[in-house]
Amino acid sequence: MITYRIQGHPVPVPEQAPPPQEGPEYEARLAEFEARIARGEKIEPTDWMPEEYRRQLIRMISQHAHSEIVGMLPEGKWIPHAPTLRRKLILIAKVQDEGGHGQLLYRAAETLGISREEMIEAFLAGKAKYSVVFNYPTPTWADVAAIGLLIDGAAVVNQLMLAQGSYGPYARAMKRICYEESFHIKQGYDAFVALATGTPAQRQMIQEAVNRWWYPALMLFGPPDRDSVHTPTLLRWRIKTKTNDQLRQEFVDQYAPMVLRLGLTIPDPNLRYDPETGHWRFSEPDWEEFWRVIKGDGPCNAERMAVRRRAHEEGRWVREALTAKAAQRTNGGGNGRYAVAGL
Ligand code: 3HC
């Protein structure tokens, strides 16, 4: 029995045998469910929901959580090499935040009846995805600045939309995460401007980082709508309220002028402002590269998965000790052979 909290009150989520997904009773319940969605109501874990709604949410939220945890790696490698103590402290805080976001999202996914162990085993077995953007290298400090501004900026465009979504625990997690992501963007912009207005070598470093991260930032929003197999369902039940292409356009409209105003260039010869539409025209990413990296053939896929598998293995003893301690407490204490000092 999974228990979760609404506003701090523990609410057990009954083990649900999947209800029938056809027939008159299902149709009536689906009609009421979709009326609730149309009224803008939040769906909570113990409410009736179509199994496809539950499945889509487990897929999206768990992959979002995996992305947050893997997303710690590209920047985390720069913590020992940050140029100043101030930058080091800021980066430590940011990377810790990403780990916390992952835990918050695993928790949100658990309210749908899947265990954290199942989600993490699927990820470690390569059966669950994480965002392609984290399979690119971070060869210089400027990549930390570019990630902070462009990748976290793209993430916030996406997550502000998700915070309007119909599933209560996910929408509430998004609101909490977006507060912290705004700090991530500010720290990225601060480091970005320091380099863009610095020495010629610093300007070149940040320009090379923009060239590396512009298209991965566009990829964060997913494939083009024409190839997005999940968007119609996600929009129907307001899990998402905008399409991948709409969000990508929002991101380019916000961030292209921000980068250009600093006197830097964007690696897109077709990029230009269209005064008739009020939007920026831009080139799409290389979708063959996008799908190739999703399938595991990116610059850092193997490295990222190896690090995550090693961390999971090295942390096994902690999980076992905590599980043993919890079992001891459940069985009324005693000097079970698993008594572990200090836990
Ligand atoms: N990276 C990896 N896989 C991707 C992807 C991406 N950027 N975009 C799409 N895919 C996968 C989908 O998961 C799906 O595969 P699946 O059926 O095995 O799950 C397939 O490609 C088809 O894509 P769709 O467009 O049909 O899928 P979605 O409608 O779900 O759109 C999405 C993809 C935009 C990632 C959407 O799932 C989403 O918004 N997810 C929640 C947010 C999220 O996961 N963000 C990841 C960034 S992490 C982050 O923001 C951390 C911050 O601190 C930087």
Boltz pocket constraint, residues with backbone or C-beta under 6 A from the ligand:
constraints:
  - pocket:
      binder: B
      contacts: [[A, 59], [A, 60], [A, 61], [A, 63], [A, 64], [A, 65], [A, 67], [A, 68], [A, 71], [A, 98], [A, 129], [A, 130], [A, 131], [A, 132], [A, 133], [A, 151], [A, 152], [A, 155], [A, 158], [A, 219], [A, 220], [A, 221], [A, 222], [A, 223], [A, 224], [A, 227], [A, 228], [A, 229], [A, 230], [A, 231], [A, 234], [A, 244], [A, 294]]
      max_distance: 6.0
